Amino acid sequence: MKQSTRNIVLGSLLSASGAVLAVSAYRERQKETVEVYEDTDMRNSEKIDRIESVDADKDPSEKGLTQLDHAQKSEWVANGFPQTHQEMKELEEQENKNLH
C-alpha cells in the first residue's frame, strides 16, 4: 500500500472516530438535568400581586397597594406620570387652556 493511501485511510478513520466521540458527548450532555431557578420576574408572578406593599405601614399613599402596584407606582413616579385622577384632570385642563 502506498504511503499516501495509508495516510488517507488513517485520516479518514481519525475523522470518523472524532465525529463519533463528538456525537456521543453531545447526547450525554442532553441527558444531564439542568437546575432552573424559580421565576423571579415580578410581572409573571401571581404571588407578588397578592402581597401587601412593603411601604404600606410607612407611607399612607401605599395603603391598599400590592407589591406589584408599588413597583409600577415607583416607575410612574420616576417617569413623571400623574399619580391621581385629580392630577390627570388638572393636566388635561391645562393642556386644553394651552390649546385655546
trRosetta pair geometry for C-beta under 8 A, 3 or more apart (Angstrom, degrees):
i j d omega theta_ij theta_ji phi_ij phi_ji
1 5 5.3 -118 -179 83 92 123
1 6 5.3 106 124 -60 119 97
2 5 4.5 91 61 7 89 105
2 6 6.9 -156 92 -6 46 87
3 6 5.8 -57 -149 37 30 111
3 7 6.4 31 153 -20 64 107
4 7 5.6 -53 -148 36 32 113
4 8 6.5 34 153 -21 64 104
5 8 5.7 -53 -151 34 32 112
5 9 6.4 30 152 -17 65 106
6 9 5.8 -54 -147 37 32 110
6 10 6.3 28 156 -15 66 108
7 10 5.8 -55 -143 41 29 108
7 11 6.1 32 157 -20 64 109
8 11 5.8 -56 -146 38 27 112
8 12 6.3 29 155 -20 63 107
9 12 5.8 -55 -149 35 29 112
9 13 6.5 29 153 -18 64 106
10 13 5.7 -53 -147 36 33 111
10 14 6.3 32 155 -17 65 106
11 14 5.7 -55 -147 38 30 110
11 15 6.2 31 155 -19 65 107
12 15 5.7 -55 -147 37 30 111
12 16 6.2 28 156 -18 65 107
13 16 5.8 -55 -145 38 30 109
13 17 6.2 25 158 -15 65 108
14 17 5.9 -56 -143 39 29 107
14 18 6.3 32 156 -21 63 107
15 18 5.7 -55 -149 36 29 113
15 19 6.5 30 154 -19 64 105
16 19 5.7 -53 -150 35 32 112
16 20 6.5 33 152 -19 65 104
17 20 5.6 -50 -147 35 36 113
17 21 6.4 36 154 -18 66 104
18 21 5.7 -54 -148 38 31 110
18 22 6.3 32 154 -20 65 106
19 22 5.7 -53 -146 36 31 112
19 23 6.4 30 156 -18 65 106
20 23 5.9 -55 -147 37 29 109
20 24 6.3 25 156 -15 64 108
21 24 5.9 -57 -144 40 30 107
21 25 6.2 29 157 -19 65 108
22 25 5.8 -56 -147 37 28 110
22 26 6.3 31 154 -21 63 107
23 26 5.6 -54 -149 35 31 114
23 27 6.4 29 155 -17 65 105
24 27 5.8 -53 -146 37 33 110
24 28 6.3 36 153 -22 64 106
25 28 5.6 -54 -147 35 32 114
25 29 6.5 33 154 -19 64 104
26 29 5.9 -56 -152 34 30 110
26 30 6.6 32 151 -22 63 105
27 30 5.6 -53 -152 31 35 114
27 31 6.9 37 151 -24 64 102
28 31 5.8 -53 -157 27 35 113
28 32 7.3 44 148 -30 62 96
29 32 5.8 -42 -158 14 41 116
37 40 7.1 -15 130 -21 117 109
39 44 5.7 -81 166 96 139 121
39 45 6.2 180 110 -77 108 90
40 45 7.6 -7 -153 -53 21 134
41 44 4.6 44 88 23 110 107
41 45 6.6 169 84 -24 55 94
42 45 5.7 -63 -142 30 33 114
42 48 4.9 -122 -150 127 81 174
42 67 7.4 -120 -146 121 122 103
42 68 6.0 165 164 -106 107 80
42 71 5.8 53 131 19 163 172
43 68 7.6 110 -101 -138 46 112
45 48 4.4 73 93 1 116 108
45 49 7.3 167 102 -9 70 84
46 49 6.0 -63 -162 36 43 109
46 50 7.0 31 148 -16 70 110
47 50 6.0 -71 -159 37 37 106
47 51 6.4 29 155 -22 75 109
48 51 6.2 -52 -139 31 34 108
48 66 7.0 108 145 151 57 112
48 67 4.9 -94 -169 79 80 115
48 68 4.9 105 126 -56 99 93
48 71 8.0 0 166 -1 129 135
49 66 5.2 54 -158 137 40 161
49 67 7.7 -108 -78 54 27 78
49 68 4.6 -9 -91 3 71 142
50 66 6.5 25 -27 -132 5 129
51 66 6.2 97 68 -159 48 86
51 67 5.0 7 83 -10 101 118
52 56 5.1 -44 161 -9 110 155
52 65 7.5 94 -160 82 63 50
52 66 6.5 -88 -111 -116 28 49
52 67 7.4 73 107 -41 18 77
53 56 4.5 125 69 -48 90 92
53 62 4.5 -126 98 179 148 109
53 65 4.4 29 -33 89 133 95
53 66 6.3 128 -51 151 75 9
53 67 5.7 153 -103 -83 50 48
53 69 6.6 -75 -68 73 114 97
53 70 4.0 134 -126 -60 109 128
54 67 6.6 53 -21 -107 84 97
54 70 6.8 132 25 165 77 175
55 58 4.9 -70 -161 53 72 107
55 59 4.6 15 150 18 111 114
55 62 4.4 149 96 -33 92 177
55 70 6.5 139 29 -134 103 132
56 59 7.3 -67 -111 57 17 75
56 62 4.7 -130 -93 118 49 102
56 63 5.3 100 -159 -99 87 48
56 64 7.5 145 -133 3 117 33
56 65 6.7 -168 -88 50 99 80
58 62 7.3 22 63 40 73 138
59 62 4.2 72 81 1 103 113
59 63 7.9 -152 98 -27 61 70
60 63 5.9 -25 -162 -8 47 115
61 83 7.5 -5 -168 167 141 137
62 65 5.1 -87 -164 36 58 123
62 70 6.3 34 -140 -103 108 102
62 73 7.9 -167 -104 66 78 161
65 69 3.9 -133 -163 94 95 130
65 70 5.4 122 129 -58 125 76
65 73 6.8 -23 -151 -18 156 142
66 69 4.8 102 49 7 70 101
66 70 7.0 -123 101 -6 40 88
67 70 5.2 -48 -147 33 37 118
67 71 6.5 39 153 -20 66 100
68 71 5.8 -52 -151 33 32 110
68 72 6.5 27 153 -13 65 107
69 72 5.8 -58 -147 41 32 108
69 73 6.0 35 154 -23 67 107
70 73 5.7 -54 -145 35 27 112
70 74 6.5 32 153 -23 62 104
71 74 5.7 -51 -152 31 31 114
71 75 6.8 31 150 -17 62 103
72 75 5.6 -52 -153 35 36 112
72 76 6.4 37 149 -21 67 104
73 76 5.5 -53 -148 35 35 113
73 77 6.3 35 153 -20 67 104
73 83 7.4 54 -152 -131 97 97
74 77 5.8 -52 -147 35 30 110
74 78 6.3 29 154 -18 63 108
75 78 5.7 -57 -147 38 30 111
75 79 6.2 12 159 -5 66 113
76 79 6.0 -68 -144 48 27 99
76 81 4.0 -73 -163 54 90 122
76 83 6.9 132 119 -94 127 69
77 80 7.7 43 -177 -68 28 26
77 81 7.5 -72 -59 47 26 79
77 83 7.1 27 -84 -80 84 112
82 87 3.6 -177 -160 112 113 117
82 88 4.7 171 88 -66 151 66
82 90 8.0 163 -126 53 142 95
82 91 5.9 -126 -57 -13 140 139
83 87 5.9 64 44 21 62 151
84 87 4.8 103 56 4 78 98
84 88 7.2 -137 100 -3 46 86
85 88 5.4 -53 -152 36 37 115
85 89 6.4 39 151 -20 68 103
86 89 5.8 -53 -149 35 32 110
86 90 6.4 32 153 -18 64 106
87 90 5.6 -53 -147 37 33 113
87 91 6.4 34 154 -19 65 105
88 91 5.8 -55 -150 36 30 111
88 92 6.4 30 152 -19 65 105
89 92 5.7 -54 -148 36 32 111
89 93 6.3 32 154 -18 66 106
90 93 5.7 -54 -146 38 31 111
90 94 6.2 32 154 -20 64 107
91 94 5.6 -54 -146 37 31 113
91 95 6.4 32 154 -20 64 104
92 95 5.7 -54 -149 35 31 111
92 96 6.4 32 152 -19 65 105
93 96 5.6 -53 -147 36 32 112
93 97 6.4 34 153 -19 65 104
94 97 5.7 -52 -149 35 32 112
94 98 6.4 30 153 -17 64 107
95 98 5.7 -57 -148 38 32 111
95 99 6.4 33 153 -22 65 106
96 99 5.7 -54 -148 33 32 112
96 100 6.6 12 161 -5 65 109
97 100 6.4 -69 -146 45 28 96
